[in-house]
């Protein structure tokens, strides 16, 4: 019985192949229709998976502005913040849309951030990675290490949420622009990628996934992380004083786009 069914399938396959080679319009039309249906199913499944995730993870090392961003988005105000040892979570009403996103402020302390990332990563519809533009030069290794860990995580690399690198504290004279920060991060992550690849066994034993980021035999570039999309924006969340408006329009526009 099994062999008979297999023979019939092979016969149908041969007939389809012959008709395609003969450019039979009916057969080609059927194949195109099947392909369209399959692609539609795949797109609906992917969209369904994305719609179930409404969280925006705010990542970054300590003092980068994560909690202030959370306060600006969720509470629409300014308050002095301190290093967080617990996560913050609240609803953000997306401007111009009848939609809301769950903003999740993940602590940046080295001993806490991996545990907290593991707790919330499956909820990520998007990721905002905060960078202190005024101190990146001396913190580049720590920043790149955490960013690499997040981007190479098995769950994040599977769900491929869009990522925004927010270059904060642009109001300070010592701050670098987004293009300079991007270049510095790419250079440091290129070095880090070599180190991580050489210590694969150790990283796997610690529970992290060692997904190779970018293209092999080529210097690291954020452009090579496709289909994951990584954007850079400049922002200033603090302003000159408590009454000042933050400069974060590009960041809010990005939230509108992913909602």
C-alpha positions as CSV (number, residue, x, y, z in Angstrom):
1,X,0.0,0.0,0.0
2,X,2.8,2.4,1.1
3,X,4.8,1.7,-2.1
4,X,1.8,2.2,-4.3
5,X,1.1,5.6,-2.8
6,X,4.7,6.6,-3.2
7,X,4.6,5.5,-6.8
8,X,1.5,7.6,-7.4
9,X,3.2,10.6,-5.9
10,X,6.2,10.2,-8.1
11,X,4.0,9.8,-11.1
12,X,2.2,13.1,-10.3
13,X,5.5,14.8,-9.7
14,X,6.8,13.6,-13.1
15,X,3.7,14.8,-14.8
16,X,4.0,18.3,-13.2
17,X,7.6,18.5,-14.2
18,X,6.9,17.5,-17.8
19,X,4.1,20.0,-18.0
20,X,6.2,22.8,-16.6
21,X,9.0,22.0,-19.0
22,X,6.4,22.2,-21.8
23,X,5.3,25.5,-20.3
24,X,1.7,24.3,-19.9
25,X,-0.2,27.4,-18.7
26,X,-2.7,25.4,-16.6
27,X,0.1,23.6,-14.6
28,X,2.1,26.8,-14.2
29,X,-1.0,28.6,-12.9
30,X,-1.7,25.9,-10.4
31,X,1.9,26.0,-9.1
32,X,1.8,29.8,-8.8
33,X,-1.5,29.6,-6.9
34,X,0.0,27.1,-4.5
35,X,3.0,29.3,-4.0
36,X,0.9,32.3,-3.3
37,X,-1.2,30.4,-0.7
38,X,2.0,29.1,1.0
39,X,3.5,32.6,1.2
40,X,0.3,34.0,2.6
41,X,0.2,31.4,5.3
42,X,3.8,32.1,6.2
43,X,3.2,35.9,6.4
44,X,0.0,35.4,8.5
45,X,1.9,33.1,10.9
46,X,4.8,35.6,11.2
47,X,2.4,38.5,11.7
48,X,0.4,36.6,14.3
49,X,3.6,35.8,16.3
50,X,4.6,39.5,16.2
51,X,1.1,40.7,17.2
52,X,1.3,38.6,20.4
53,X,4.4,40.5,21.4
54,X,3.6,44.0,22.7
55,X,6.7,44.6,24.8
56,X,9.5,47.1,24.1
57,X,12.6,46.2,26.1
58,X,14.7,49.2,27.1
59,X,18.3,47.8,27.5
60,X,21.7,49.4,28.2
61,X,24.3,49.6,30.9
62,X,23.9,51.7,34.1
63,X,23.4,55.5,33.8
64,X,22.5,55.3,30.1
65,X,19.0,56.8,30.6
66,X,16.8,53.7,30.5
67,X,14.7,54.6,33.5
68,X,14.3,58.2,32.4
69,X,13.1,57.1,29.0
70,X,10.6,54.8,30.8
71,X,9.4,57.8,32.9
72,X,9.1,60.0,29.8
73,X,7.1,57.5,27.8
74,X,4.9,56.0,30.5
75,X,4.3,58.9,32.9
76,X,5.0,61.8,30.5
77,X,7.2,63.7,33.0
78,X,10.7,64.2,34.2
79,X,12.1,62.9,37.5
80,X,15.6,62.4,38.8
81,X,16.4,58.7,38.5
82,X,18.9,56.3,40.2
83,X,20.4,53.0,39.2
84,X,17.6,50.5,39.1
85,X,17.8,47.0,40.7
86,X,14.4,46.0,39.6
87,X,12.5,46.2,36.3
88,X,9.8,48.8,35.5
89,X,6.9,48.0,33.3
90,X,4.1,50.3,32.1
91,X,1.8,51.0,29.2
92,X,2.6,53.6,26.6
93,X,-0.1,55.0,24.3
94,X,1.3,55.2,20.8
95,X,0.8,58.7,19.3
96,X,-1.7,58.9,16.6
97,X,-2.7,55.2,16.9
98,X,-5.3,53.3,18.9
99,X,-2.6,51.0,20.2
100,X,-0.4,50.7,23.3
101,X,3.0,49.2,23.9
102,X,4.3,47.7,27.1
103,X,7.6,49.6,28.0
104,X,9.9,47.4,30.0
105,X,12.9,49.0,31.7
106,X,15.5,46.3,32.2
107,X,18.1,47.0,34.9
108,X,21.6,47.6,33.5
109,X,23.6,46.3,36.4
110,X,26.0,43.6,35.2
111,X,24.8,41.0,37.8
112,X,21.1,41.6,36.9
113,X,20.7,42.3,33.2
114,X,21.1,38.8,31.8
115,X,18.6,37.4,34.2
116,X,16.1,40.1,33.5
117,X,16.7,39.9,29.8
118,X,15.9,36.2,29.9
119,X,12.7,37.0,31.8
120,X,11.3,39.4,29.2
121,X,13.0,38.6,25.9
122,X,10.1,36.5,24.5
123,X,7.8,39.6,24.9
124,X,9.9,41.9,22.7
125,X,8.1,43.5,19.8
126,X,11.0,45.9,19.7
127,X,14.2,46.7,21.6
128,X,15.6,50.1,22.5
129,X,19.3,50.0,23.5
130,X,20.3,53.1,25.3
131,X,23.8,54.5,25.0
132,X,25.3,57.4,27.0
133,X,26.9,59.4,24.1
134,X,29.1,61.4,26.5
135,X,30.9,58.4,28.1
136,X,30.9,55.7,25.4
137,X,34.6,56.0,24.8
138,X,35.5,54.6,28.2
139,X,32.5,52.2,28.4
140,X,32.7,50.8,24.9
141,X,33.7,47.3,25.9
142,X,30.8,46.9,28.4
143,X,28.3,48.5,26.0
144,X,29.4,46.3,23.1
145,X,29.4,43.2,25.2
146,X,25.8,43.6,26.4
147,X,24.6,44.6,22.9
148,X,26.3,41.6,21.4
149,X,24.7,39.3,24.1
150,X,21.3,40.7,23.3
151,X,21.5,40.5,19.5
152,X,22.9,37.0,19.5
153,X,20.4,35.6,22.0
154,X,18.6,32.6,20.5
155,X,15.1,33.9,21.2
156,X,15.8,37.4,20.0
157,X,17.6,36.2,16.8
158,X,14.6,33.9,16.1
159,X,11.9,36.5,16.7
160,X,14.0,39.3,15.0
161,X,12.4,42.3,16.6
162,X,13.5,45.7,15.3
163,X,16.3,47.3,17.3
164,X,16.9,51.0,18.0
165,X,20.2,52.2,19.3
166,X,19.3,55.5,21.1
167,X,22.3,57.8,21.5
168,X,21.3,59.7,24.6
169,X,22.6,62.9,26.3
170,X,23.1,64.8,23.1
171,X,22.8,68.0,25.1
172,X,26.2,67.5,26.6
173,X,29.2,69.0,24.8
174,X,31.3,65.8,25.1
175,X,28.7,63.7,23.4
176,X,29.4,61.9,20.1
177,X,26.9,61.8,17.2
178,X,25.1,58.7,16.1
179,X,27.4,58.0,13.1
180,X,30.5,58.1,15.3
181,X,28.9,55.9,17.9
182,X,27.8,53.4,15.2
183,X,31.4,53.2,13.8
184,X,32.9,52.8,17.3
185,X,30.4,50.0,18.2
186,X,31.0,48.2,14.9
187,X,34.7,48.2,15.5
188,X,34.4,46.9,19.1
189,X,31.8,44.3,18.2
190,X,34.1,43.1,15.4
191,X,36.8,42.4,18.0
192,X,34.3,40.9,20.4
193,X,33.0,38.6,17.7
194,X,36.4,37.0,17.3
195,X,36.8,36.6,21.0
196,X,33.4,35.0,21.4
197,X,33.8,32.6,18.4
198,X,37.1,31.4,20.0
199,X,35.4,30.7,23.3
200,X,32.2,29.0,22.0
201,X,32.2,26.2,24.6
202,X,32.4,28.6,27.6
203,X,29.6,30.8,26.3
204,X,27.3,27.8,25.6
205,X,27.9,26.5,29.1
206,X,26.8,29.9,30.5
207,X,23.4,29.6,28.8
208,X,24.0,32.2,26.1
209,X,23.6,31.5,22.4
210,X,26.7,32.1,20.3
211,X,24.9,33.1,17.1
212,X,27.6,34.5,14.7
213,X,26.6,38.1,14.0
214,X,27.1,39.5,10.6
215,X,28.9,38.0,7.6
216,X,31.9,35.8,7.9
217,X,35.2,36.9,6.4
218,X,34.0,40.5,6.6
219,X,34.2,43.2,9.3
220,X,31.2,43.5,11.5
221,X,28.4,45.8,10.2
222,X,24.9,46.4,11.6
223,X,23.7,46.3,8.0
224,X,24.7,42.6,7.8
225,X,22.3,41.6,10.6
226,X,19.3,41.4,8.1
227,X,16.5,40.5,8.4
228,X,17.0,42.1,11.8
229,X,16.8,45.8,11.3
230,X,19.0,48.1,13.5
231,X,18.5,51.8,13.5
232,X,20.4,54.7,15.2
233,X,18.8,57.9,16.5
234,X,20.1,60.8,18.6
235,X,18.1,62.0,21.6
236,X,18.3,64.1,24.8
237,X,15.9,62.8,27.4
238,X,16.8,65.1,30.3
239,X,16.6,68.6,28.8
240,X,18.1,71.6,30.5
241,X,15.8,71.4,33.5
242,X,12.6,69.8,34.8
243,X,10.4,72.1,32.5
244,X,12.4,71.4,29.4
245,X,11.0,69.2,26.7
246,X,13.0,66.1,25.8
247,X,14.4,65.8,22.3
248,X,13.1,62.3,21.4
249,X,10.9,62.7,18.3
250,X,12.9,60.3,16.2
251,X,12.6,57.7,19.0
252,X,8.8,58.2,19.3
253,X,8.5,58.0,15.5
254,X,10.2,54.6,15.7
255,X,7.7,53.4,18.3
256,X,4.9,54.5,16.0
257,X,6.4,52.5,13.2
258,X,6.7,49.2,15.1
259,X,3.3,49.4,16.9
